[in-house]
Amino acid sequence: MGMKFSICTVDRPLESTSPFPLRGSSYEECAAIAEMLGYDGIELQIQDPSKYDAKELRASLDRHGIRCSAVTTGLAYLFEGMSMVHPDEKIRLATVERLHRQLDLAKELDSQILIGYLRGRKSPGQTDQEFEDILTDSVARVLEYAEEIRTPMVMEQINRNDGDVFCSTDRTMRFLEKFNSDLLLYNGDTYHMITEDKDVPGAIRRSLKKLVLFHVSDEGRLLPDDSHFDFREAADVLKAEGYDKWVSIEAKPEPTSFEAARRGLQYLRSVFG
């Protein structure tokens, strides 16, 4: 079995700068387009899971033979200011509770949650260790529930321009490994690798024991054009290592949402297939 191909989707109007190429008025509409194009799954941007009927959402994907590759959580950071490291403990605990509900939704979808921006940023004057200590506490609280309901939580590396401390593959992996959990997993992202990982094949191999989602995205969050990053080198490592989990297009919806989705799958098939 080869890699499974997915695309980042959103069911609400957002700026065209947001790297969610496939857009629709509902996730069923996104699933229908994904089915027509030939994707295996879609990644859902879910700000507040209480706004969705989990069983109906699952049924709407099933009607099109589309799986949920991940329930992504970052909109709660962007639009509500939630953060796993917020200086206000009440907001941190509310964020943990929100992630518990994200896990409930992911379980119904037979999927996993993805945490990127929602982990938050360092406060002014905060040391790396202070940031890590607070994040460790929040991750432990979410992980306890993830293990209770046996639903994975996936954490993403984020480059130094958009995140703090856990920017490279190795640094993120060392953080995840200290929890010693088979439900705390890793999302690699070529957009962040371009900045943070000098040895991309080595970084991918470093992550393989926890890698379950691999985002394909070029500089500027554009579709790959092979001029900034050696995507074929990355694909060759994944193929050689027998990686058979999700590879997902994450890019701006340019020139249009449909064209970005169509060209994205063409590229995945030609390079990662």
C-alpha contacts under 8 A as a table, 3 or more apart, distances in Angstrom:
res1	aa1	res2	aa2	distance
1	M	244	D	6.37
2	G	242	G	7.75
2	G	243	Y	7.29
2	G	244	D	4.98
2	G	245	K	7.81
2	G	273	G	7.18
3	M	243	Y	6.49
3	M	244	D	4.18
3	M	245	K	5.27
3	M	246	W	6.07
3	M	247	V	6.65
3	M	272	F	7.49
3	M	273	G	7.02
4	K	40	D	6.00
4	K	41	G	7.60
4	K	244	D	6.66
4	K	245	K	5.69
4	K	246	W	4.81
4	K	247	V	6.06
5	F	39	Y	5.66
5	F	40	D	5.35
5	F	41	G	6.43
5	F	246	W	5.94
5	F	247	V	5.13
5	F	248	S	5.77
5	F	265	L	7.47
5	F	268	L	7.20
6	S	39	Y	5.80
6	S	40	D	5.87
6	S	41	G	4.56
6	S	42	I	5.00
6	S	43	E	6.73
6	S	69	S	6.66
6	S	246	W	6.68
6	S	247	V	6.04
6	S	248	S	4.36
6	S	249	I	6.44
7	I	20	F	7.93
7	I	21	P	7.41
7	I	22	L	7.01
7	I	39	Y	7.56
7	I	41	G	6.88
7	I	42	I	5.00
7	I	43	E	5.90
7	I	248	S	4.94
7	I	249	I	4.74
7	I	250	E	6.52
7	I	261	A	7.29
8	C	19	P	7.73
8	C	20	F	5.03
8	C	21	P	6.28
8	C	22	L	6.39
8	C	42	I	5.96
8	C	43	E	4.63
8	C	44	L	6.57
8	C	45	Q	7.69
8	C	248	S	6.85
8	C	249	I	6.26
8	C	250	E	5.57
8	C	251	A	8.00
9	T	20	F	5.30
9	T	21	P	6.31
9	T	22	L	4.67
9	T	23	R	5.57
9	T	24	G	7.87
9	T	27	Y	7.73
9	T	30	C	6.78
9	T	42	I	6.37
9	T	43	E	5.75
9	T	44	L	5.59
9	T	45	Q	6.59
10	V	13	P	7.91
10	V	20	F	6.37
10	V	22	L	6.69
10	V	23	R	5.12
10	V	24	G	6.60
10	V	26	S	7.92
10	V	27	Y	7.22
10	V	30	C	7.86
10	V	44	L	6.27
10	V	45	Q	5.51
11	D	23	R	5.94
11	D	24	G	4.99
11	D	25	S	4.99
11	D	26	S	4.74
11	D	27	Y	5.70
11	D	30	C	7.60
11	D	45	Q	7.79
12	R	23	R	7.42
12	R	24	G	6.92
12	R	25	S	6.11
12	R	26	S	7.58
13	P	23	R	7.96
14	L	18	S	6.74
15	E	18	S	5.71
16	S	19	P	7.60
16	S	252	K	6.29
16	S	253	P	6.35
17	T	252	K	5.90
18	S	251	A	7.76
18	S	252	K	5.97
19	P	221	R	6.12
19	P	222	L	7.91
19	P	250	E	5.55
19	P	251	A	4.23
19	P	252	K	4.20
19	P	253	P	7.00
20	F	23	R	7.12
20	F	250	E	5.93
20	F	251	A	5.81
20	F	252	K	5.85
20	F	253	P	6.53
21	P	249	I	7.90
21	P	250	E	6.71
21	P	251	A	5.57
21	P	252	K	5.24
21	P	253	P	4.04
21	P	254	E	7.47
21	P	257	S	5.29
21	P	258	F	7.80
21	P	260	A	5.92
21	P	261	A	6.13
22	L	30	C	6.57
22	L	253	P	6.83
22	L	257	S	5.26
22	L	258	F	6.61
22	L	260	A	7.44
22	L	261	A	5.90
23	R	30	C	6.32
23	R	257	S	6.27
24	G	27	Y	6.73
24	G	29	E	5.68
24	G	30	C	5.44
25	S	29	E	6.62
25	S	30	C	7.95
26	S	29	E	5.26
26	S	30	C	6.54
27	Y	30	C	4.84
27	Y	31	A	5.97
27	Y	44	L	7.67
27	Y	57	L	7.64
27	Y	60	S	7.70
27	Y	61	L	7.73
28	E	31	A	4.88
28	E	32	A	6.10
28	E	57	L	7.69
28	E	60	S	5.33
28	E	61	L	6.20
29	E	32	A	5.11
29	E	33	I	6.42
30	C	33	I	5.28
30	C	34	A	6.12
30	C	42	I	7.91
31	A	34	A	4.94
31	A	35	E	5.98
31	A	41	G	7.89
31	A	42	I	6.98
31	A	60	S	7.82
31	A	61	L	6.00
31	A	64	H	6.30
31	A	66	I	6.21
32	A	35	E	5.09
32	A	36	M	6.23
32	A	64	H	5.96
33	I	36	M	5.06
33	I	37	L	6.22
34	A	37	L	5.20
34	A	38	G	6.05
34	A	39	Y	5.23
34	A	40	D	7.71
34	A	41	G	7.38
34	A	42	I	7.32
34	A	66	I	7.55
34	A	261	A	7.95
35	E	38	G	5.10
35	E	39	Y	5.87
35	E	40	D	7.50
35	E	64	H	6.02
35	E	65	G	6.99
35	E	66	I	6.59
36	M	39	Y	7.93
37	L	261	A	7.93
37	L	262	R	6.43
37	L	265	L	7.69
38	G	265	L	7.78
39	Y	42	I	7.64
39	Y	66	I	7.55
39	Y	265	L	7.06
40	D	65	G	7.81
40	D	66	I	5.73
40	D	67	R	6.42
41	G	66	I	4.93
41	G	67	R	4.40
41	G	68	C	5.39
41	G	69	S	5.64
42	I	66	I	7.04
42	I	67	R	6.46
42	I	68	C	5.22
42	I	69	S	5.67
42	I	70	A	7.53
43	E	68	C	5.76
43	E	69	S	5.13
43	E	70	A	4.92
43	E	71	V	6.20
43	E	72	T	6.98
43	E	248	S	7.91
44	L	68	C	7.05
44	L	69	S	7.89
44	L	70	A	6.29
44	L	71	V	5.04
44	L	72	T	5.86
45	Q	71	V	6.24
45	Q	72	T	4.88
45	Q	73	T	6.37
45	Q	74	G	7.47
45	Q	75	L	6.97
46	I	49	P	6.20
46	I	71	V	6.39
46	I	72	T	5.94
46	I	73	T	5.74
46	I	74	G	7.88
46	I	75	L	6.81
46	I	102	Q	7.91
47	Q	73	T	5.98
47	Q	74	G	7.05
47	Q	75	L	4.87
47	Q	76	A	4.83
48	D	51	K	5.92
48	D	52	Y	7.95
48	D	76	A	7.14
48	D	98	R	7.43
48	D	102	Q	7.78
49	P	52	Y	5.52
49	P	101	R	6.43
49	P	102	Q	5.96
49	P	105	L	6.67
50	S	53	D	7.55
50	S	101	R	7.70
52	Y	57	L	7.12
53	D	56	E	5.40
53	D	57	L	6.06
54	A	57	L	5.05
54	A	58	R	6.14
54	A	105	L	5.85
54	A	108	E	6.31
54	A	109	L	7.44
55	K	58	R	5.09
55	K	59	A	6.18
55	K	108	E	6.81
56	E	59	A	4.89
56	E	60	S	6.05
57	L	60	S	5.09
57	L	61	L	6.47
57	L	109	L	7.91
58	R	61	L	5.34
58	R	62	D	6.16
58	R	108	E	7.00
58	R	109	L	5.51
59	A	62	D	4.93
59	A	63	R	6.11
60	S	63	R	5.31
60	S	64	H	7.11
61	L	64	H	5.50
61	L	65	G	6.33
61	L	66	I	5.16
61	L	67	R	6.41
61	L	68	C	7.70
62	D	65	G	4.86
62	D	66	I	5.90
62	D	67	R	7.21
63	R	66	I	7.71
67	R	109	L	7.77
68	C	71	V	7.27
68	C	109	L	6.43
68	C	110	D	7.47
68	C	111	S	5.91
69	S	111	S	6.10
69	S	112	Q	7.23
69	S	213	L	7.98
69	S	246	W	6.74
70	A	106	A	7.39
70	A	111	S	5.75
70	A	112	Q	5.09
70	A	113	I	5.49
70	A	114	L	6.14
71	V	102	Q	7.17
71	V	105	L	7.90
71	V	106	A	6.10
71	V	111	S	7.21
71	V	112	Q	6.09
71	V	113	I	4.61
71	V	114	L	5.96
72	T	113	I	5.79
72	T	114	L	4.71
72	T	115	I	6.54
73	T	76	A	6.26
73	T	77	Y	7.83
73	T	99	L	7.81
73	T	102	Q	7.59
73	T	113	I	7.18
73	T	114	L	6.24
73	T	115	I	5.89
73	T	116	G	7.41
73	T	117	Y	7.95
73	T	118	L	6.53
74	G	77	Y	5.30
74	G	78	L	6.46
74	G	115	I	6.87
74	G	116	G	6.28
74	G	117	Y	5.24
74	G	118	L	5.06
75	L	78	L	4.92
75	L	79	F	5.84
75	L	80	E	7.71
75	L	118	L	7.91
76	A	79	F	5.50
76	A	80	E	5.19
76	A	81	G	6.56
76	A	82	M	5.72
76	A	118	L	6.95
77	Y	80	E	5.60
77	Y	81	G	4.60
77	Y	82	M	4.61
77	Y	83	S	6.04
77	Y	117	Y	6.55
77	Y	118	L	5.09
77	Y	120	G	7.46
78	L	81	G	6.00
78	L	82	M	7.84
82	M	86	H	7.34
82	M	91	I	6.37
82	M	92	R	7.18
82	M	94	A	7.68
82	M	95	T	5.67
82	M	118	L	6.69
82	M	120	G	7.88
83	S	86	H	5.11
83	S	91	I	7.06
83	S	92	R	5.98
83	S	95	T	6.03
83	S	118	L	5.16
83	S	119	R	5.48
83	S	120	G	4.80
84	M	92	R	5.10
84	M	93	L	7.88
84	M	95	T	6.06
84	M	96	V	6.93
84	M	118	L	6.41
84	M	119	R	4.73
84	M	120	G	5.93
84	M	134	I	7.76
84	M	135	L	6.11
84	M	138	S	5.81
84	M	139	V	7.78
85	V	92	R	6.23
85	V	119	R	6.40
85	V	120	G	5.68
85	V	121	R	7.11
85	V	122	K	7.61
85	V	131	F	6.97
85	V	134	I	5.73
85	V	135	L	5.56
85	V	138	S	7.46
86	H	89	E	6.84
86	H	91	I	6.38
86	H	92	R	5.55
86	H	120	G	6.97
87	P	91	I	7.99
87	P	92	R	7.69
87	P	123	S	7.48
88	D	91	I	5.47
88	D	92	R	6.50
89	E	92	R	4.94
89	E	93	L	6.12
90	K	93	L	5.18
90	K	94	A	6.12
91	I	94	A	4.95
91	I	95	T	6.07
92	R	95	T	5.03
92	R	96	V	6.30
92	R	138	S	7.33
93	L	96	V	4.97
93	L	97	E	6.20
93	L	138	S	7.84
94	A	97	E	5.01
94	A	98	R	6.11
95	T	98	R	4.98
95	T	99	L	6.23
96	V	99	L	5.08
96	V	100	H	6.34
96	V	138	S	6.55
96	V	141	R	6.91
96	V	142	V	5.95
97	E	100	H	5.01
97	E	101	R	6.55
97	E	142	V	7.96
98	R	101	R	5.19
98	R	102	Q	6.27
99	L	102	Q	4.75
99	L	103	L	6.12
99	L	142	V	6.70
100	H	103	L	5.06
100	H	104	D	6.41
100	H	142	V	6.41
100	H	145	Y	6.66
100	H	146	A	7.58
101	R	104	D	4.93
101	R	105	L	6.39
102	Q	105	L	5.15
102	Q	106	A	6.17
102	Q	113	I	6.66
103	L	106	A	4.94
103	L	107	K	6.04
103	L	112	Q	7.04
103	L	113	I	6.18
103	L	146	A	6.71
103	L	151	T	6.55
103	L	152	P	7.92
103	L	153	M	7.74
104	D	107	K	5.17
104	D	108	E	6.48
105	L	108	E	5.23
105	L	109	L	6.38
106	A	109	L	4.97
106	A	110	D	6.02
106	A	111	S	4.83
106	A	112	Q	5.20
106	A	113	I	6.20
106	A	151	T	7.21
107	K	110	D	4.94
107	K	111	S	5.92
107	K	112	Q	7.08
107	K	149	I	7.70
107	K	151	T	5.82
108	E	111	S	7.63
111	S	151	T	7.36
111	S	152	P	7.58
112	Q	151	T	6.13
112	Q	152	P	4.91
112	Q	153	M	5.71
112	Q	154	V	6.97
113	I	152	P	6.58
113	I	153	M	4.94
113	I	154	V	5.97
114	L	153	M	6.09
114	L	154	V	4.72
114	L	155	M	5.86
114	L	156	E	7.27
114	L	187	N	7.85
115	I	118	L	5.96
115	I	119	R	6.63
115	I	153	M	7.39
115	I	154	V	6.07
115	I	155	M	4.87
115	I	156	E	6.27
116	G	119	R	6.10
116	G	155	M	6.10
116	G	156	E	5.12
116	G	157	Q	7.30
116	G	158	I	7.04
117	Y	120	G	5.70
117	Y	158	I	7.93
117	Y	163	G	7.41
119	R	135	L	7.15
120	G	163	G	7.54
121	R	163	G	6.12
121	R	164	D	6.06
122	K	126	Q	6.12
122	K	127	T	7.89
122	K	128	D	7.85
122	K	131	F	6.13
122	K	164	D	6.49
123	S	126	Q	5.33
126	Q	130	E	6.23
126	Q	131	F	6.64
127	T	130	E	5.16
127	T	131	F	6.27
128	D	131	F	5.12
128	D	132	E	6.15
128	D	165	V	6.31
129	Q	132	E	4.96
129	Q	133	D	6.02
130	E	133	D	5.11
130	E	134	I	6.38
131	F	134	I	5.44
131	F	135	L	6.19
132	E	135	L	5.06
132	E	136	T	5.85
132	E	165	V	7.93
133	D	136	T	5.08
133	D	137	D	6.43
134	I	137	D	5.25
134	I	138	S	6.49
135	L	138	S	5.13
135	L	139	V	5.98
136	T	139	V	5.15
136	T	140	A	6.04
137	D	140	A	5.20
137	D	141	R	6.40
138	S	141	R	5.17
138	S	142	V	6.38
139	V	142	V	5.18
139	V	143	L	5.85
140	A	143	L	4.97
140	A	144	E	6.04
140	A	179	F	7.83
141	R	144	E	5.36
141	R	145	Y	6.94
142	V	145	Y	5.45
142	V	146	A	6.26
143	L	146	A	4.76
143	L	147	E	6.03
143	L	153	M	7.31
143	L	183	L	7.65
143	L	184	L	7.17
144	E	147	E	5.32
144	E	148	E	6.29
145	Y	148	E	4.86
145	Y	149	I	6.34
146	A	149	I	5.42
146	A	150	R	5.58
146	A	151	T	5.13
146	A	152	P	6.23
146	A	153	M	6.89
146	A	183	L	7.15
147	E	150	R	4.70
147	E	151	T	6.59
147	E	152	P	7.81
147	E	183	L	6.73
150	R	183	L	7.38
151	T	183	L	6.84
152	P	183	L	4.54
152	P	184	L	6.14
152	P	185	L	7.02
153	M	183	L	6.14
153	M	184	L	5.23
153	M	185	L	6.17
154	V	183	L	7.97
154	V	184	L	5.82
154	V	185	L	4.49
154	V	186	Y	5.14
154	V	187	N	6.26
154	V	212	V	7.94
155	M	184	L	7.48
155	M	185	L	6.27
155	M	186	Y	5.15
155	M	187	N	5.83
156	E	172	T	7.76
156	E	186	Y	6.04
156	E	187	N	4.61
156	E	188	G	6.28
156	E	189	D	7.49
157	Q	166	F	6.11
157	Q	167	C	5.20
157	Q	168	S	6.13
157	Q	169	T	6.20
157	Q	172	T	6.02
157	Q	187	N	6.85
157	Q	188	G	6.41
157	Q	189	D	7.09
157	Q	192	H	6.93
158	I	162	D	6.21
158	I	163	G	5.24
158	I	164	D	7.51
158	I	166	F	6.69
158	I	167	C	4.79
158	I	168	S	7.35
158	I	192	H	5.82
159	N	162	D	5.63
159	N	163	G	5.70
159	N	164	D	7.54
159	N	166	F	7.87
159	N	167	C	4.58
159	N	168	S	6.90
159	N	192	H	4.93
159	N	193	M	7.57
159	N	195	T	6.48
159	N	196	E	6.22
160	R	163	G	5.19
160	R	164	D	5.85
160	R	165	V	7.61
160	R	167	C	5.78
160	R	195	T	7.97
160	R	196	E	7.73
163	G	166	F	7.33
163	G	167	C	6.66
164	D	167	C	6.39
165	V	171	R	7.67
166	F	169	T	7.86
166	F	171	R	5.45
166	F	172	T	4.83
166	F	175	F	7.80
167	C	171	R	6.70
167	C	172	T	6.63
167	C	192	H	7.61
167	C	196	E	6.53
168	S	171	R	5.36
168	S	172	T	6.17
168	S	192	H	7.76
168	S	193	M	7.13
168	S	196	E	5.08
168	S	197	D	6.01
169	T	172	T	5.28
169	T	173	M	6.01
169	T	188	G	7.27
169	T	193	M	7.69
169	T	196	E	7.75
169	T	197	D	6.92
169	T	203	A	5.88
169	T	204	I	7.83
169	T	206	R	7.58
169	T	207	S	6.97
170	D	173	M	5.05
170	D	174	R	6.13
170	D	203	A	6.82
170	D	206	R	6.90
170	D	207	S	7.64
171	R	174	R	5.25
171	R	175	F	6.45
172	T	175	F	5.18
172	T	176	L	6.36
173	M	176	L	5.06
173	M	177	E	6.00
173	M	186	Y	7.44
173	M	206	R	7.93
173	M	207	S	6.66
174	R	177	E	5.18
174	R	178	K	6.52
175	F	178	K	5.71
175	F	179	F	7.68
176	L	179	F	5.92
176	L	180	N	7.56
176	L	184	L	6.62
176	L	185	L	7.25
176	L	186	Y	7.95
177	E	180	N	5.39
177	E	181	S	7.49
179	F	184	L	7.77
181	S	184	L	5.59
182	D	185	L	7.12
182	D	210	K	7.96
184	L	210	K	7.76
185	L	210	K	4.85
185	L	211	L	6.34
185	L	212	V	6.84
186	Y	207	S	7.16
186	Y	210	K	5.25
186	Y	211	L	4.75
186	Y	212	V	6.21
186	Y	213	L	6.93
187	N	211	L	5.94
187	N	212	V	6.36
187	N	213	L	4.81
187	N	214	F	5.67
187	N	215	H	7.32
188	G	193	M	7.82
188	G	204	I	7.69
188	G	207	S	7.85
188	G	211	L	7.00
188	G	213	L	6.53
188	G	214	F	4.86
188	G	215	H	6.18
189	D	192	H	5.55
189	D	193	M	6.18
189	D	214	F	5.73
189	D	215	H	4.47
189	D	216	V	6.24
189	D	217	S	7.17
190	T	193	M	4.69
190	T	194	I	6.04
190	T	214	F	7.89
190	T	215	H	6.29
190	T	216	V	5.57
190	T	217	S	5.71
190	T	218	D	6.82
190	T	229	F	7.90
191	Y	194	I	5.57
191	Y	195	T	7.46
191	Y	215	H	7.93
191	Y	216	V	7.25
191	Y	217	S	5.21
191	Y	218	D	5.47
191	Y	219	E	6.01
191	Y	220	G	7.96
191	Y	221	R	6.79
192	H	195	T	5.57
192	H	196	E	6.15
192	H	197	D	7.94
193	M	196	E	4.97
193	M	197	D	4.86
193	M	198	K	7.80
193	M	200	V	6.99
194	I	197	D	6.44
194	I	198	K	7.80
194	I	219	E	7.57
194	I	228	H	7.89
194	I	229	F	6.64
195	T	198	K	7.93
197	D	200	V	5.66
197	D	203	A	6.62
199	D	202	G	5.31
199	D	203	A	6.11
200	V	203	A	4.92
200	V	204	I	6.15
200	V	234	A	6.88
201	P	204	I	5.20
201	P	205	R	6.24
201	P	233	E	7.09
201	P	234	A	6.12
201	P	237	V	6.20
202	G	205	R	5.11
202	G	206	R	6.03
203	A	206	R	4.94
203	A	207	S	6.38
204	I	207	S	5.21
204	I	208	L	6.23
204	I	234	A	7.49
204	I	237	V	7.35
204	I	238	L	7.67
205	R	208	L	5.28
205	R	237	V	7.55
206	R	209	K	7.70
207	S	210	K	5.76
207	S	211	L	5.56
208	L	211	L	4.85
208	L	243	Y	7.95
211	L	214	F	7.36
212	V	245	K	5.52
212	V	246	W	6.11
213	L	245	K	6.57
213	L	246	W	4.78
213	L	247	V	5.83
213	L	248	S	7.22
214	F	246	W	6.22
214	F	247	V	4.69
214	F	248	S	6.11
215	H	247	V	5.90
215	H	248	S	4.87
215	H	249	I	5.89
215	H	250	E	6.12
216	V	224	P	7.53
216	V	247	V	7.04
216	V	248	S	5.96
216	V	249	I	5.02
216	V	250	E	5.99
217	S	221	R	5.50
217	S	222	L	6.08
217	S	223	L	5.88
217	S	224	P	6.09
217	S	249	I	6.44
217	S	250	E	5.44
217	S	251	A	5.77
218	D	221	R	5.29
218	D	222	L	5.09
218	D	223	L	5.78
218	D	224	P	4.97
218	D	225	D	7.43
218	D	228	H	7.11
218	D	229	F	7.08
218	D	251	A	7.67
219	E	222	L	6.18
219	E	228	H	6.83
221	R	250	E	7.11
221	R	251	A	4.84
221	R	252	K	6.01
222	L	251	A	4.91
222	L	252	K	5.68
222	L	254	E	7.82
223	L	249	I	7.86
223	L	250	E	7.82
223	L	251	A	5.64
223	L	252	K	7.47
223	L	260	A	7.35
223	L	264	G	6.67
224	P	231	F	7.85
224	P	267	Y	7.76
225	D	228	H	7.57
226	D	229	F	5.80
226	D	230	D	6.15
226	D	231	F	6.75
227	S	230	D	7.78
230	D	233	E	5.38
230	D	234	A	6.73
231	F	234	A	5.07
231	F	235	A	6.10
231	F	271	V	7.48
232	R	235	A	4.90
232	R	236	D	5.94
232	R	271	V	5.97
232	R	272	F	7.54
233	E	236	D	5.13
233	E	237	V	6.50
234	A	237	V	5.36
234	A	238	L	6.49
235	A	238	L	5.13
235	A	239	K	6.11
235	A	271	V	6.56
235	A	272	F	5.21
236	D	239	K	5.11
236	D	240	A	6.00
236	D	272	F	7.71
237	V	240	A	5.09
237	V	241	E	6.12
238	L	241	E	5.23
238	L	242	G	6.24
238	L	243	Y	5.17
239	K	242	G	5.15
239	K	243	Y	6.02
239	K	272	F	7.61
240	A	243	Y	7.78
247	V	268	L	7.99
249	I	264	G	6.17
249	I	265	L	7.71
249	I	268	L	7.95
251	A	260	A	7.80
252	K	260	A	7.62
253	P	256	T	5.30
253	P	257	S	4.40
253	P	258	F	7.75
253	P	259	E	7.80
253	P	260	A	5.48
253	P	261	A	7.80
254	E	257	S	6.24
254	E	259	E	7.11
254	E	260	A	5.60
255	P	259	E	6.46
255	P	260	A	6.61
256	T	259	E	5.22
256	T	260	A	6.01
257	S	260	A	5.24
257	S	261	A	6.24
258	F	261	A	5.14
258	F	262	R	6.10
259	E	262	R	4.99
259	E	263	R	5.90
260	A	263	R	5.28
260	A	264	G	5.76
261	A	264	G	5.04
261	A	265	L	6.35
262	R	265	L	5.51
262	R	266	Q	6.36
263	R	266	Q	4.96
263	R	267	Y	6.17
264	G	267	Y	5.19
264	G	268	L	6.28
265	L	268	L	4.99
265	L	269	R	6.07
266	Q	269	R	5.30
266	Q	270	S	6.18
267	Y	270	S	5.12
267	Y	271	V	6.04
267	Y	272	F	7.86
268	L	271	V	5.41
268	L	272	F	5.14
268	L	273	G	6.35
269	R	272	F	5.63
269	R	273	G	4.39
270	S	273	G	5.89
